[in-house]
């Protein structure tokens, strides 16, 4: 899957990932390869990104995520 994490100031992350864990407003959730299409709101918390090199965590203050055709876009 390909992930982009974008803030108003910069792009925090851009690259291939194995999975991503999100702090959704209705609870935490995770996306894996071939996940169903989804748009969800995010709350303040930790965005945990698993890559081939390991896990990277990003603190966000909320936002929106779109998952479509193995591409994930996070506006935080």
N, C-alpha and C positions, 0 to 999 in steps of 0.2 A: 504494500500500500504506500501511497505517497501522502505526506503530511505537510501542511503549511500552517504555522502559528503566526498570526499577524496582529500587531498592536498599532495604535495610531502613530507611534513613533518609529517602529522598526519591525523587521521580520525576526522573530525569536528563533524559529526553527524551520528548516525546509529540507526534506529528504525522505528516504525510504524508511519505513518502520514495520515492526512485527505486530505490535498492538499499541493501543492508547487507552488509558483510563481517564475518565472525565468526572468532574464534580457537577453533576446535573442538578438542576433546581428541584427535581423530584427524587433525587438520590444518585449515588455513584453508578456509572456504567462503563463498559469496556467495548471497544470495537476490535474485531479481528479481520483478517482477509476475507473478502467476499461478503461483508456485512450488508444487511439490507439498507436501502436508502433511508436516511433519517435527517431531520433538522431538529435541534434541541437547544434550549437555553442553558447556560452554565452559571453557577454561583461562584463566589469566592472560594478558592481552594487550590489543590495541587493537581496539575495536569501531568500525568506520568506516562512518559514515552519510552517504549521498549524498542531498541534498535538491535542490529546484529552485534554492535559494540558494547551493549549494556543498556542500563536504564538512565534516563535523564528526566529530572523533575523541574517543572516550571510553576511558580506561584502566579495565579491569575486572580483578578478581581471581578470575574464574571465575563459573560460574553455569549456568543452563539457558535454552534458547530454544525457543519453540513458534511454528511457522508454520502458519496455518490460514486458508483463505479470504481471502488478502491482508491478514491481520492478524498482526503479529509481536509477541510478548510476550517480553521478556528479563528474567529475574530474576537480578540480579548481586549 
